[in-house]
């Protein structure tokens, strides 16, 4: 079963009792815009989860700009939305799937069995004439038990040890200009982790904003041997999540997310910085 699902697939299942749709719209620099968009209109039955309030923990000295949320707090939030480990979750946003993918990765980290990302996003859903509403659903709180899966998470030390080795491939998911160090719009230092290869996450989308097909994904990543461990990162551990999904969809099995990403890496003064192409 594919992780990325179509609008018709969602439409056919949106009213099934074990399905919860989650609106993950967000805009960096405008922290209230996603919730305001949700309150204005959303897919019927959808609940809202905020990147910074729900899907991240407070910023500290280390951990990056969007540290992973505390699992206990996250599962309390899920339970408040009526979500259980058996719930089929469909996440969407309006930013190419970046924020929905963050939720998908977090659910995978918790051991959640069935979670999906809707292709294209809310604007495409609405423009296709599918139903929207401003009504917010009443959800009966549930309970949520979890088992963490640390095998899909990489620490800063893991990345430091991997840099320059042949056994682990490190992929930078940011725009090429940020990767090469020509500009830095988010963080205090420009460049990339030495040895990292650049695969801008937006290359997973075609000119219409749809995720490319599985055979195209395999071609997209064909330079990376399937038997290697792969660690993906970005600026703060959010836009690397689409690459995590893309690699899984392409058949890669040993994929990890460096959740703190570049903003965590540069918080350690001793960590080296590379610029240009690799």
PEDA-V846375 format. One record per helix or strand. SS is the DSSP state (H for helix, E for strand). FROM is the first residue (numbers start at 1). TO is the last residue. If there is no record, write none. Layout:
# PEDA-V846375
ss:SS from:FROM to:TO
ss:SS from:FROM to:TO
This chain:
# PEDA-V846375
ss:E from:4 to:5
ss:H from:7 to:13
ss:E from:19 to:23
ss:H from:33 to:40
ss:E from:42 to:42
ss:E from:47 to:48
ss:H from:71 to:80
ss:E from:88 to:92
ss:H from:98 to:110
ss:E from:115 to:118
ss:H from:122 to:127
ss:E from:133 to:133
ss:H from:150 to:152
ss:E from:153 to:154
ss:H from:156 to:162
ss:E from:168 to:172
ss:H from:176 to:180
ss:E from:192 to:192
ss:E from:197 to:198
ss:H from:201 to:204
ss:E from:205 to:205
ss:E from:211 to:211
ss:H from:214 to:220
ss:E from:229 to:233
ss:H from:240 to:249
ss:E from:255 to:258
ss:H from:261 to:265
ss:E from:274 to:274
